[in-house]
Amino acid sequence: MTATGIDFGTTNSVVAQWQGDDVEVLPLDAHHLDADWRRPGFEFLFPSVVGMSSLRSGPLFGWEAKLRSEEAAEACKRLLKSDEYVNIQGRRFAATTVAAGVFTAMRDGARHNLTEIDRAVITVPANATGAARYRTRAAARFAGIDVQALLNEPTAAAISYVHDMREDAQILVFDWGGGTIDVTVLDYEDGFFEERASRGVTELGGLEIDRRLRRLVLDRAPVRREWAPAQERQFRLDIERSKILLSSQPSVRIRTPDDKEVEIFQAELEEAITDLVDRALAPVEECLRDLHMAPLDVDDVLMIGGTSQIPSVRAAVAEALQMEPVPTQLCDPMTAVARGASIAAAVLAKETPGVIQVANSHALGTVVKTAEGRRKFSEIIPRNSPLPWSERKSYTPKRDHERKLTVEIWEGDPDKELSDSDNVQLTELTLNYTTPRVREESRFDLEYTYDSDGLLHVKATLEHTGEVVVDEEVKSFGSGGATPEVRKELDDLLAANPASSPLLPGNAGERGTRPAAARSRDGGPEPAGDVHTLVVDGSNLAWIGHSPSRPGVYEEGDRPSFAQLEGARAALAKKYPGADIHVVVDATFRHKVAEEEKAAVVAALSKGEILQPPAGTEGKGDALVMAIADESDALVVTNDNYAELQSRHPWLRESGRVLGATYTKGVWIFTPRTCVAPGGRR
């Protein structure tokens, strides 16, 4: 069985295999690579994309999906932390299912290279949440791949580098790809790797730089008409390709679907992303501070991931660390992670000598209430603990004779407020007392065991009796959508037939566009009755008529109404028959509704009838509304103006993308609206 490493990336994935004394990187999909996308090393990339085309039956993957799809799901890796849904052919698939499809396609591509992927070490971002790690493993398993281990991407890159150099070193890895920035400091000595510290920023990568480049283009050539989905998709590809070219040439010319050509210079883009680069450098400073190190204590700097190859990024890292990064010839930014993962697979299979020691990037713990009633992160396993690691801590209930307690499982940074975006609730477990006792006799030991794959086992034992009341691996992540029936969904995805898609009208060239002829009673434009996707700002609608009369002053009746929200959903389903309706609520919604509605909200969350972002997510529910609307070209139903999001999503100010909601005398009225730009502009 060949030792295999898989770099499962946000934008692209790479597969490598150990060949006894060296590594071979597999060109899984090079035959589908178009001439204008051919760049050195791109033949080894497998775009992490699932797409559909009216010209073919079944799904497309890799370069075919990226370059020849009319409809595509991209960056599913970013969605694994909460298992958000993506729309393909008018159907919703969980991110785990889409990831499983990508793994299946890579396995098929390996067969075309006359090899098999039965087992593999799979890489994940160093700062990936426990939920994302679990779902990555699950996706690979559903694709028929046995996961030997989950390995942090920076560690994999360092393994690849050291394999070639064979020298002891203290290495800093700056890993900036399509989706995240991770910085990790590792020690390598006499064949032994140890992760010493890791910091990072999620949702900061090439996708954000694409948005900045797009903004530069559209500032000079504003949109003059509505673009068909196929035109929008092609423009996104042109933006991404131009960004890549700007890393090696002084300027590019980009043509918009309105047939306007714009020239963008490398220096312009670098100026436009200065703040993003500054944010990416913050984890470097945090790692050094965690370890009480100076820049000169680092021996080698590895820069991996496509975004790290932007000249101004390499220059900024060199300045911050007072040394030049290792040349790309010695650490290939695109293939080093997969190469290192395959070497790790060989080490685990004892095909080559070595020892790999990883550490956790987040602290793990639970939540307690202080004497003042404030919720606080209680750390059990500290950040940067070598894995596997086990730790326990004792807790006492607040009241006597409790029959059950809810134990929240959190990961993040205990030095920050619980509400900080770095802190995420993974799930919650229920501790049942068979015999209620006074507080002192109800104390329990909460033990966390974190294995080298970043998977967490939780055990709770009553001190008074020794009874084990919780004993399970964390598999259910309550902050996301319902756990999908991945096997059935995957079969449906792989068997998908574009001919049956409700998004494909007779004219394939205009697929997915909304008719513009429909008008509202007052003569203004109104979204057509055959709208295919709606995203409902559920918290916003549930608060209509229930907000406090004076800002900041709440009374007993000032609660959002789940029943009212369900009524709005029913009214929308009647107005837009056949539309796919996503209802998004804030992570705190179930705690704010009236007591008699809480059970119904929890049930709706578990069934995926309403969605919520992970607790502590930056942007909260609004960000999830925008993500779904962007992904599916959906109408947003809200009365919110989303002022802070308009610069990132300028389509909010366009007609035909937002519906306002009015609830009067038991009847819901939905009317077109546009969000007013900050300062009152349209």
ABEGO torsion letter per residue (X at the ends): XBBBBBBBBAABBBBBBBAGABBBBBBAAAAABBAAABBBGAAABBBBBBBBBAABBEBBBEAAAAAABABBBBGAAAAAAAGBBBBBGGBBBBAAAAAAAAAAAAAAAAAAAGBBBABBBBBBBAABBAAAAAAAAAAAAAAGBBBABBBBAAAAAAAAAAAAAGBBBBBBBBBBBAABBBBBBBBBBGGBBBBABBBBBBGBBAAAAAAAAAAAAAAABBBABBBBAAAAAAAAAAAAAAAAAAAABABBBBBBAAGBBBBBBAAAAAAAAAAAAAAAAAAAAAAAAAAGBBAAABABBBBBEAAAABAAAAAAAAAAAGBBBBBAAABBAAAAAAAAAAAAAAAAAGABBEBBBBBBABBBBBBBBBAAGBBBBBBABBBGBBOBBBBBBBBBBABBGBABBBBBBBBEBAABBAABAABBBABBBBBBBABBBBAAAABBBBBBBBBAAGBBBBBBBBAAAGBBABBBBBABBAABBBBBBAAAAAAAAAABBAAABAABBABAAABGBBBAABBBAAGBBBBBAABABBBBBAAAAAABGABBABBGBBBAABBBBAAAAAAAAAAAAAABBGBBBBBBBBAAAAAABBAAAAAAAAAAAAAGABBBBBBGBBGEAAAAAAAAAAAAGBBBBBABAGAAAAAABAAAABBGABBBBBBBGGBBBBBBBBBBBBGGBX
